[in-house]
Amino acid sequence: ASEEILAVLRAVLEAYGLRDEAAVHAIRGLRSLLHGFVSLELAGGFGMPIDVDESFDRLVRIYIGGLPRRDQAPRP
């Protein structure tokens, strides 16, 4: 199952012009963000009365917004 997920992520990142090493770095970053967020949520780390789903949505949007557009060179 993880290979299928990686294949989907690689295809999505290719639309951003990210391939090979650049795609690996982007996938690692996304995985780290998701793992950290879910770990904190499961541990009760979000105690404030603010919508956690909204925080997650914003996190993903900020990450995606930071990816280079296809017409831009990938950032180091």
PyMOL commands that set and color helices and strands:
alter all, ss='L'
color gray80, all
select helices_A, chain A and resi 2-14+20-42+52-65
alter helices_A, ss='H'
color red, helices_A
deselect
rebuild
show_as cartoon
